[in-house]
Amino acid sequence: MTPPADAPKSAKGQALSGPQVIARLASLEGWKLWGDGDTLAIEKTFRFDSYLQTIAFANAVAFMAEQQDHHPDMLLTYRHCSVRWRSHDVGGISPRDLRCAALVDALAAPEQAGSAID
């Protein structure tokens, strides 16, 4: 049975307000807002010493995302991996995105976890 269009969002949560996102983003080092309006997301770019380290990290993020049933957009280049979170089902940034961002930070080596590229 499909819930009515005006029913509250699922257990996956609701979009956070702008001030809520800003306040919570402060606790995630190196993550920043990306996009505008319907494309607003949080993003961080991680830097690695080699292509293989970059791919290993991307695979670890993919495995974690599958476990969380929440999948980011990722952009891979030779020594960089950008990870972008947005909850399409709630039309914005949700607490789930911020939780997953923290999990991604935990996957990165300690010296890389706060090393974002502007």
Rosetta constraint file for C-alpha pairs under 8 A:
AtomPair CA 3 CA 7 HARMONIC 6.26 0.50
AtomPair CA 9 CA 13 HARMONIC 6.28 0.50
AtomPair CA 9 CA 14 HARMONIC 6.14 0.50
AtomPair CA 9 CA 90 HARMONIC 6.86 0.50
AtomPair CA 10 CA 14 HARMONIC 7.95 0.50
AtomPair CA 12 CA 96 HARMONIC 7.32 0.50
AtomPair CA 13 CA 90 HARMONIC 7.12 0.50
AtomPair CA 13 CA 94 HARMONIC 6.51 0.50
AtomPair CA 13 CA 95 HARMONIC 7.21 0.50
AtomPair CA 13 CA 96 HARMONIC 7.45 0.50
AtomPair CA 14 CA 90 HARMONIC 5.44 0.50
AtomPair CA 14 CA 94 HARMONIC 5.90 0.50
AtomPair CA 14 CA 95 HARMONIC 7.94 0.50
AtomPair CA 15 CA 87 HARMONIC 7.64 0.50
AtomPair CA 15 CA 90 HARMONIC 5.48 0.50
AtomPair CA 15 CA 91 HARMONIC 6.39 0.50
AtomPair CA 15 CA 92 HARMONIC 4.97 0.50
AtomPair CA 15 CA 93 HARMONIC 5.21 0.50
AtomPair CA 15 CA 94 HARMONIC 4.62 0.50
AtomPair CA 15 CA 95 HARMONIC 7.74 0.50
AtomPair CA 16 CA 20 HARMONIC 5.82 0.50
AtomPair CA 16 CA 21 HARMONIC 6.06 0.50
AtomPair CA 16 CA 92 HARMONIC 7.13 0.50
AtomPair CA 16 CA 93 HARMONIC 5.84 0.50
AtomPair CA 16 CA 94 HARMONIC 5.38 0.50
AtomPair CA 16 CA 95 HARMONIC 7.16 0.50
AtomPair CA 17 CA 21 HARMONIC 6.27 0.50
AtomPair CA 18 CA 22 HARMONIC 6.27 0.50
AtomPair CA 19 CA 23 HARMONIC 6.10 0.50
AtomPair CA 20 CA 24 HARMONIC 6.19 0.50
AtomPair CA 21 CA 25 HARMONIC 5.86 0.50
AtomPair CA 21 CA 93 HARMONIC 7.27 0.50
AtomPair CA 22 CA 26 HARMONIC 6.50 0.50
AtomPair CA 23 CA 27 HARMONIC 7.74 0.50
AtomPair CA 24 CA 28 HARMONIC 7.38 0.50
AtomPair CA 24 CA 98 HARMONIC 7.61 0.50
AtomPair CA 25 CA 29 HARMONIC 7.80 0.50
AtomPair CA 25 CA 31 HARMONIC 6.77 0.50
AtomPair CA 25 CA 32 HARMONIC 7.27 0.50
AtomPair CA 25 CA 98 HARMONIC 7.53 0.50
AtomPair CA 28 CA 101 HARMONIC 7.67 0.50
AtomPair CA 28 CA 102 HARMONIC 6.81 0.50
AtomPair CA 29 CA 113 HARMONIC 7.87 0.50
AtomPair CA 29 CA 114 HARMONIC 5.54 0.50
AtomPair CA 30 CA 44 HARMONIC 6.15 0.50
AtomPair CA 30 CA 114 HARMONIC 5.66 0.50
AtomPair CA 30 CA 115 HARMONIC 6.72 0.50
AtomPair CA 30 CA 116 HARMONIC 5.04 0.50
AtomPair CA 30 CA 117 HARMONIC 7.93 0.50
AtomPair CA 31 CA 42 HARMONIC 6.33 0.50
AtomPair CA 31 CA 43 HARMONIC 5.44 0.50
AtomPair CA 31 CA 44 HARMONIC 4.79 0.50
AtomPair CA 31 CA 116 HARMONIC 7.47 0.50
AtomPair CA 32 CA 42 HARMONIC 5.47 0.50
AtomPair CA 32 CA 43 HARMONIC 5.47 0.50
AtomPair CA 32 CA 44 HARMONIC 6.52 0.50
AtomPair CA 33 CA 40 HARMONIC 6.93 0.50
AtomPair CA 33 CA 41 HARMONIC 5.82 0.50
AtomPair CA 33 CA 42 HARMONIC 4.63 0.50
AtomPair CA 33 CA 43 HARMONIC 6.28 0.50
AtomPair CA 34 CA 39 HARMONIC 7.77 0.50
AtomPair CA 34 CA 40 HARMONIC 5.68 0.50
AtomPair CA 34 CA 41 HARMONIC 5.15 0.50
AtomPair CA 34 CA 42 HARMONIC 5.62 0.50
AtomPair CA 34 CA 43 HARMONIC 6.15 0.50
AtomPair CA 35 CA 39 HARMONIC 5.20 0.50
AtomPair CA 35 CA 40 HARMONIC 4.47 0.50
AtomPair CA 35 CA 41 HARMONIC 6.28 0.50
AtomPair CA 36 CA 40 HARMONIC 4.55 0.50
AtomPair CA 36 CA 41 HARMONIC 7.99 0.50
AtomPair CA 38 CA 91 HARMONIC 6.97 0.50
AtomPair CA 38 CA 92 HARMONIC 7.08 0.50
AtomPair CA 39 CA 92 HARMONIC 7.81 0.50
AtomPair CA 40 CA 86 HARMONIC 7.18 0.50
AtomPair CA 40 CA 92 HARMONIC 6.54 0.50
AtomPair CA 40 CA 93 HARMONIC 7.32 0.50
AtomPair CA 41 CA 84 HARMONIC 6.35 0.50
AtomPair CA 41 CA 85 HARMONIC 5.55 0.50
AtomPair CA 41 CA 86 HARMONIC 4.86 0.50
AtomPair CA 41 CA 92 HARMONIC 7.13 0.50
AtomPair CA 41 CA 93 HARMONIC 6.15 0.50
AtomPair CA 42 CA 84 HARMONIC 5.56 0.50
AtomPair CA 42 CA 85 HARMONIC 5.36 0.50
AtomPair CA 42 CA 86 HARMONIC 6.83 0.50
AtomPair CA 42 CA 93 HARMONIC 7.55 0.50
AtomPair CA 42 CA 97 HARMONIC 7.87 0.50
AtomPair CA 43 CA 82 HARMONIC 6.82 0.50
AtomPair CA 43 CA 83 HARMONIC 5.52 0.50
AtomPair CA 43 CA 84 HARMONIC 4.29 0.50
AtomPair CA 43 CA 85 HARMONIC 6.47 0.50
AtomPair CA 44 CA 82 HARMONIC 5.59 0.50
AtomPair CA 44 CA 83 HARMONIC 5.56 0.50
AtomPair CA 44 CA 84 HARMONIC 6.76 0.50
AtomPair CA 44 CA 116 HARMONIC 6.01 0.50
AtomPair CA 44 CA 117 HARMONIC 7.48 0.50
AtomPair CA 45 CA 80 HARMONIC 6.55 0.50
AtomPair CA 45 CA 81 HARMONIC 5.51 0.50
AtomPair CA 45 CA 82 HARMONIC 3.98 0.50
AtomPair CA 45 CA 83 HARMONIC 6.30 0.50
AtomPair CA 45 CA 115 HARMONIC 7.99 0.50
AtomPair CA 45 CA 116 HARMONIC 5.22 0.50
AtomPair CA 45 CA 117 HARMONIC 5.59 0.50
AtomPair CA 45 CA 118 HARMONIC 7.96 0.50
AtomPair CA 46 CA 80 HARMONIC 5.52 0.50
AtomPair CA 46 CA 81 HARMONIC 5.23 0.50
AtomPair CA 46 CA 82 HARMONIC 6.17 0.50
AtomPair CA 46 CA 112 HARMONIC 6.71 0.50
AtomPair CA 46 CA 113 HARMONIC 7.54 0.50
AtomPair CA 46 CA 115 HARMONIC 6.40 0.50
AtomPair CA 46 CA 116 HARMONIC 5.58 0.50
AtomPair CA 46 CA 117 HARMONIC 6.96 0.50
AtomPair CA 47 CA 54 HARMONIC 7.68 0.50
AtomPair CA 47 CA 79 HARMONIC 5.80 0.50
AtomPair CA 47 CA 80 HARMONIC 4.62 0.50
AtomPair CA 47 CA 81 HARMONIC 6.73 0.50
AtomPair CA 47 CA 112 HARMONIC 6.87 0.50
AtomPair CA 47 CA 115 HARMONIC 6.98 0.50
AtomPair CA 47 CA 116 HARMONIC 7.21 0.50
AtomPair CA 47 CA 117 HARMONIC 7.47 0.50
AtomPair CA 48 CA 53 HARMONIC 6.14 0.50
AtomPair CA 48 CA 54 HARMONIC 5.83 0.50
AtomPair CA 48 CA 79 HARMONIC 5.03 0.50
AtomPair CA 48 CA 80 HARMONIC 6.10 0.50
AtomPair CA 48 CA 112 HARMONIC 7.67 0.50
AtomPair CA 49 CA 53 HARMONIC 6.81 0.50
AtomPair CA 49 CA 54 HARMONIC 7.95 0.50
AtomPair CA 49 CA 79 HARMONIC 6.31 0.50
AtomPair CA 50 CA 54 HARMONIC 6.43 0.50
AtomPair CA 50 CA 78 HARMONIC 7.21 0.50
AtomPair CA 50 CA 79 HARMONIC 5.56 0.50
AtomPair CA 51 CA 55 HARMONIC 6.26 0.50
AtomPair CA 51 CA 77 HARMONIC 7.94 0.50
AtomPair CA 51 CA 78 HARMONIC 5.08 0.50
AtomPair CA 51 CA 79 HARMONIC 5.27 0.50
AtomPair CA 52 CA 56 HARMONIC 6.04 0.50
AtomPair CA 53 CA 57 HARMONIC 6.13 0.50
AtomPair CA 53 CA 79 HARMONIC 7.81 0.50
AtomPair CA 54 CA 58 HARMONIC 6.24 0.50
AtomPair CA 54 CA 76 HARMONIC 7.54 0.50
AtomPair CA 54 CA 78 HARMONIC 7.30 0.50
AtomPair CA 54 CA 79 HARMONIC 5.77 0.50
AtomPair CA 54 CA 80 HARMONIC 6.23 0.50
AtomPair CA 54 CA 81 HARMONIC 6.36 0.50
AtomPair CA 55 CA 59 HARMONIC 6.13 0.50
AtomPair CA 55 CA 76 HARMONIC 7.85 0.50
AtomPair CA 56 CA 60 HARMONIC 6.22 0.50
AtomPair CA 57 CA 61 HARMONIC 6.21 0.50
AtomPair CA 57 CA 107 HARMONIC 7.39 0.50
AtomPair CA 57 CA 108 HARMONIC 7.09 0.50
AtomPair CA 58 CA 62 HARMONIC 6.15 0.50
AtomPair CA 58 CA 74 HARMONIC 7.85 0.50
AtomPair CA 58 CA 76 HARMONIC 7.88 0.50
AtomPair CA 58 CA 81 HARMONIC 6.96 0.50
AtomPair CA 59 CA 63 HARMONIC 6.17 0.50
AtomPair CA 60 CA 64 HARMONIC 6.20 0.50
AtomPair CA 60 CA 107 HARMONIC 7.17 0.50
AtomPair CA 61 CA 65 HARMONIC 5.97 0.50
AtomPair CA 61 CA 104 HARMONIC 6.31 0.50
AtomPair CA 61 CA 107 HARMONIC 7.42 0.50
AtomPair CA 62 CA 66 HARMONIC 6.15 0.50
AtomPair CA 62 CA 71 HARMONIC 7.37 0.50
AtomPair CA 63 CA 67 HARMONIC 6.38 0.50
AtomPair CA 64 CA 68 HARMONIC 6.24 0.50
AtomPair CA 64 CA 103 HARMONIC 7.92 0.50
AtomPair CA 65 CA 69 HARMONIC 5.85 0.50
AtomPair CA 65 CA 70 HARMONIC 5.25 0.50
AtomPair CA 65 CA 71 HARMONIC 5.09 0.50
AtomPair CA 65 CA 72 HARMONIC 7.30 0.50
AtomPair CA 65 CA 100 HARMONIC 7.70 0.50
AtomPair CA 66 CA 70 HARMONIC 6.52 0.50
AtomPair CA 66 CA 71 HARMONIC 6.84 0.50
AtomPair CA 68 CA 100 HARMONIC 7.93 0.50
AtomPair CA 71 CA 85 HARMONIC 7.66 0.50
AtomPair CA 72 CA 83 HARMONIC 6.35 0.50
AtomPair CA 72 CA 84 HARMONIC 5.44 0.50
AtomPair CA 72 CA 85 HARMONIC 4.96 0.50
AtomPair CA 72 CA 86 HARMONIC 7.18 0.50
AtomPair CA 73 CA 83 HARMONIC 5.98 0.50
AtomPair CA 73 CA 84 HARMONIC 5.09 0.50
AtomPair CA 73 CA 85 HARMONIC 6.64 0.50
AtomPair CA 74 CA 81 HARMONIC 6.74 0.50
AtomPair CA 74 CA 82 HARMONIC 5.44 0.50
AtomPair CA 74 CA 83 HARMONIC 4.68 0.50
AtomPair CA 74 CA 84 HARMONIC 6.22 0.50
AtomPair CA 75 CA 81 HARMONIC 5.66 0.50
AtomPair CA 75 CA 82 HARMONIC 5.05 0.50
AtomPair CA 75 CA 83 HARMONIC 6.79 0.50
AtomPair CA 76 CA 80 HARMONIC 5.95 0.50
AtomPair CA 76 CA 81 HARMONIC 4.65 0.50
AtomPair CA 76 CA 82 HARMONIC 6.59 0.50
AtomPair CA 77 CA 81 HARMONIC 6.40 0.50
AtomPair CA 85 CA 93 HARMONIC 7.49 0.50
AtomPair CA 85 CA 97 HARMONIC 5.50 0.50
AtomPair CA 85 CA 98 HARMONIC 7.96 0.50
AtomPair CA 85 CA 100 HARMONIC 7.92 0.50
AtomPair CA 85 CA 101 HARMONIC 7.36 0.50
AtomPair CA 86 CA 91 HARMONIC 7.94 0.50
AtomPair CA 86 CA 92 HARMONIC 5.92 0.50
AtomPair CA 86 CA 93 HARMONIC 5.11 0.50
AtomPair CA 86 CA 94 HARMONIC 7.28 0.50
AtomPair CA 86 CA 97 HARMONIC 6.15 0.50
AtomPair CA 87 CA 91 HARMONIC 6.10 0.50
AtomPair CA 87 CA 92 HARMONIC 5.49 0.50
AtomPair CA 87 CA 93 HARMONIC 5.60 0.50
AtomPair CA 87 CA 94 HARMONIC 6.16 0.50
AtomPair CA 87 CA 96 HARMONIC 7.82 0.50
AtomPair CA 87 CA 97 HARMONIC 6.75 0.50
AtomPair CA 88 CA 92 HARMONIC 6.42 0.50
AtomPair CA 90 CA 94 HARMONIC 7.42 0.50
AtomPair CA 93 CA 97 HARMONIC 6.22 0.50
AtomPair CA 93 CA 98 HARMONIC 7.94 0.50
AtomPair CA 94 CA 98 HARMONIC 6.90 0.50
AtomPair CA 95 CA 99 HARMONIC 6.21 0.50
AtomPair CA 96 CA 100 HARMONIC 6.13 0.50
AtomPair CA 97 CA 101 HARMONIC 6.12 0.50
AtomPair CA 98 CA 102 HARMONIC 6.35 0.50
AtomPair CA 99 CA 103 HARMONIC 6.40 0.50
AtomPair CA 100 CA 104 HARMONIC 6.20 0.50
AtomPair CA 101 CA 105 HARMONIC 6.34 0.50
AtomPair CA 102 CA 106 HARMONIC 6.36 0.50
AtomPair CA 103 CA 107 HARMONIC 6.47 0.50
AtomPair CA 104 CA 108 HARMONIC 6.65 0.50
AtomPair CA 105 CA 113 HARMONIC 5.11 0.50
AtomPair CA 105 CA 114 HARMONIC 7.77 0.50
AtomPair CA 106 CA 110 HARMONIC 7.89 0.50
AtomPair CA 106 CA 113 HARMONIC 7.09 0.50
AtomPair CA 108 CA 112 HARMONIC 5.90 0.50
AtomPair CA 108 CA 113 HARMONIC 5.24 0.50
AtomPair CA 109 CA 113 HARMONIC 6.07 0.50
AtomPair CA 110 CA 114 HARMONIC 7.73 0.50
AtomPair CA 111 CA 115 HARMONIC 7.12 0.50
AtomPair CA 112 CA 116 HARMONIC 7.77 0.50
